[in-house]
Every structure is written in structure tokens, then in C-alpha cells.
Amino acid sequence: MKTEISLKVKSKFVNKFKNGYPLITKDTIINSNVLDEEGMTIKLVDEQNNFLAKGYYGKQNKGLGWVLSRKEKEQFNHHFFEKTLKDAFSQREFFYKSSETTAFRVFNGEGDGIGGLTIDYFDGYYLITWYSKGIYHFREFIIDSLKELVEYKGIYQKKRFDESGKYIEEDDFVAGDRGEFPILVKENGVNIAVYLNESAMVGVFLDQRDVRKTLRDVYSKGKRVLNTFSYTGVFSVFAALGGAVKTTSVDLANRSKSKTIEQFRVNEIDDNAQDIIVEDVFNYFKYAVKKGLLFDVVILDPPSFARSKKFVFSAEKDYKNLLKEAISITEDNGIILASTNASSFGMDKFKGFIDTAFKESNKRYKIIEEYSLPEDFRTNKHYPESNYLKVVFIKKIK
């Protein structure tokens, strides 16, 4: 394997890379056919062989790899990764000091300088997620740097090398002590049961922390709350703790029921007083309309892409229709919490879906507040797609 290879950037993309764009994609490169083994160092040059940037080759669904440095002599060695991780951890000192929140992101991919890598903290346990074989090539430098920089109970990892980002099933334990799962972490004082040792997901999406707090503190008291695509029901837990009269959680996955019951129980909430339904969300909407069910708050946080037996959901294509379904079962003056993590479109386009959905439903609305990624999910200003989360609290006006 060659350790370093030069890739020529098409002239129309040169300024993009000069201005800090970090993602290397096939359409920007003239000679991508020379790429060999993932993990090799890439030197980006213009068509006159002038140096632009340095990175690594690692295929994932977003592209061919990531720029890591603007210095031609940079070596991607232990020192490089240790310094980059140390800088990232120092940005999270505030989070480490909190007793109310003990789960957060300590390294956020290209936002912290290394695309394809994330590291999350769960009350003394660290979880590394590798998004390509290319970044996994540097695992010893990264794991050793992590061990040197932090005290830890245990380190786990998730490999998501498949080009579609799928998880590779295996024992995820790396170092330290194995956790007794679930481990209980806190988020703004609320208990969340987390599993670092099973499947791609751990039980909570940390990027929604601020949104859940707002749901609990502002929008739940005395309300009937519907949580669609509910996963492990954490939004429902926050709504219940905020004084919701009842929560209804709907998700197609069989595991969602037992996982949601567990999240209620670790917060001493009577799960029998809540509705937990295993059902295709679109079928549930039809059922709710037929039964004349109305909710004060409807939470829409679908995956950006999902497949059920009868239906393939794509956020970009289908979010508008999903919203129309939600509008039909939301009380007048009720709230729709509309959220998407699709990076393929921005907030303006998302608001366009919202506007069209309400117009086609002949209903009026008002956007009350909006959220993007929280502070620990650092983003890259030269790469707008890194700020993928879009959340809007919408009031359906009578």
C-alpha cells in the first residue's frame, strides 16, 4: 500500500477547498481511480500541482474521505491525533463539570477536525464511532490518545463501515472495565438507560438534549402528547416529567415497547398510565383520524430514511406529507415539534415543507422557536451539512 497519493482537484472546486471545505467527493477529483487502500494519506493539489490540503481516504455514504490539515508537511501520527482530541475535550470542560447532565459528545467529526469519527461520553464510559475503514486505519493512534487524555471506566466502539453507514455487529468493548448495562446517565436531571454493547444505537440521540428540555419545561404541562417514531421513548419521558396528562409513543420496531417501558421505569413513572404502541406511524395516523383522536402536542422526529413493509420514507421527499398527517390530528392551538436530521437540505427548505403542508391542509400556523445542534456537537462553518439538525416548534392556529 502506498502511504500517500496526490489527487488533482478540478479547477472549479479549488477555491472551495482553499476556503476550508473538508469533504473529499468523487465529483471534485480528476484522478480518483488512483485511490487504493482506505487509510492512505491524500494530498490534494490543483491542476498545476500546487498544494491545497491533506487528508485521508475513507469511503462512506458522504464521500471518499476528509481533509484533516492545510499543512503540507503534516504527519497523521500519534501527536496529530492527540493534539486534535485534546483541543476538542478542552471545549467540553463545562459539560464535564455538570452533575445534571452526564452524557454528551466530546468529539464531533469534521466539526472538531476529523471527519468520519465521533466520540461520546456516558458517565465515565466513552463510545467511539468509526464511519469508514479509512479512519479505523488510525485506530491505535486515536484509542491510545484517548486513554492518555482522559480517565475512563471503559471504552466501547461502533464500526459503521458499510457505505450506507450500517453497523457491523461484533463485541464493541475496547478497554477498561465492561459496563453493567444498562448504565444510567442523566440529561438535565432525567435518567436515561443506555446500552453501549448492543446494535448501532445506544438508546438516546444526544443531539436532541436542548429540544427535550424545552418540551419538558415549556410545552408538556396538562397536555396529551403523541411521540411518533418514538425509538426508546425518551421524548415521552420528558413530556411525562413535564406534567403531560398522557403520552402516546408509536414506533414500528418491536424492541421499542420494552425499551420505552424501561425508560419510564428508571424515572419512576407508571408506564401503565402511558400508551406504548408498536405500529407503523402512517397506519397509526389513519387509525387516529378514524377514531377522532386529537393531541395537544405531536412530536415528529423520523429517521431521514426508513423502510417498512409497505412504505419507504425519505425526509426530503415525504416530510411534507408526514406533516399533513400530523396537522390532521393536532388540536387547534396545539404544537407540532417537527424535527429532521437529514443533511441533504437546510432550514429554509425545511420551513418550505412546513409552509406547503399547512397551506395544503388549509390551516394557519406560527413558528414559535427553532433549534439546531447543541453546543457539544461542534460544526464546521465551511461545511453547512455538518449542522444537520433542524427542529421547529410550530403552533397550529385556530
Secondary structure, DSSP 8 states (H G I E B T S, - for coil): --SEEEEEB-GGGHHHHHTT--EE-GGGBS-GGG--STT-EEEEE-TT--EEEEEEEEEETTEEEEEEES-TT---SHHHHHHHHHHHHHTTHHHHT-SS--EEEEEEGGGGT-TTEEEEEETTEEEEEE-SHHHHTTHHHHHHHHHHH---SEEEEEE--STT-----S--EEEE----SSEEEEETTEEEEE-SSSSS--S--GGGHHHHHHIIIII-TT-EEEEES-TT-HHHHHHHHTT-SEEEEEES-THHHHHHHHHHHTTT--GGGSEEEES-HHHHHHHHHHHT--EEEEEE---SEEE-SS-EEEHHHHHHHHHHHHHHTEEEEEEEEEEE--TTS-HHHHHHHHHHHHHHTT-EEEEEEEE---TTS---TT-GGGS--EEEEEEEE-
